[in-house]
Amino acid sequence: MLSRTADHLFWMARYTERAENTARMLDVNVETALLPQSAEAAEQGWRAMLGISELQNLFDDKYGLLTRRDVLDFMVRDPGNPSSIASCLNQSRENARAVRGTLTTEVWETLNTTWLDMEGQLKGRVLEKNPGQFFEWVKYRSHLSRGVTIGTMLKDEAFYFIRLGTFLERADNTARILDVKFHGAKHGPQSGEPAGQEEPQLDFYYWAAILRSVSAFEIYRKVYRDVITPSRVAELLMLRADMPRSLLACMDEVVANLGHVDNEASADTERFAGKLHAELKFSRIEDILAEGLHDYLTQFLENIFELGNRVSRDFLVPLAA
């Protein structure tokens, strides 16, 4: 496959997944902002989300003072923000259009319709009236895109590059959601115990919102059948291979799809991915928490960034220096 074709497919999938994960981060922030808290705490929550997305400076340059409305506008529709939902869906569509002949009609029409419908959603002020409804729509369209891809695409290199982009992006975003939420949580994960009894309801709603942000609330209940604790949330979203959005599940897919597209130049990249996968597979959450969750996730994000660069070097159009 031509490297430029692979590049368009890879980034088409990454941008679709990024739009969904941005919607997930915004949804949990909107939900947790409804809990009783000071204005300062609410602002810290929004700033933490901008920070972990590496968008704080870009936001400050444009808006200065932080308000919920401006953050939502910046993260959803701002064309100057390359990670806004509108920008991501536009880039996904443009990458798909560039390789229209490689995709099935169903995949192309799904992506194209998503872009066209999004304009109607924003013009209809759905975001202002009911942000949760808009975020659910974004997630649904991403689910639909993946389902149509799996259901209609030939399982060839094009398919595997799409899947590789999806799971690299998902690993990155799950790690970011974990980091920002645990880093800013009132009750950290180190002890693994429930919150103190002074605010048990707030603690439950906080962690439940985080689990729902990655579609994991029902899964948590099925796996643990007990009270929600920070350490179990971390374990579920990092080390459970049967949790679809966990770091380990993402790396399972990354390693498998790399194996399907390997070439004579990719051996080092496969080893790098395999090492990162093995570290997750054979780790215990107690050891990770003892070493420091924030440090672990920071290193993981650096490794995912490096892995993406290696994939670009070996298979795609190299990223600009």
Summary of the structure (lengths in Angstrom):
residues: 321
radius of gyration: 19.5
end to end distance: 24.0
largest distance: 59.9
contacts: 1043
relative contact order: 0.12
helix: 76%
strand: 0%
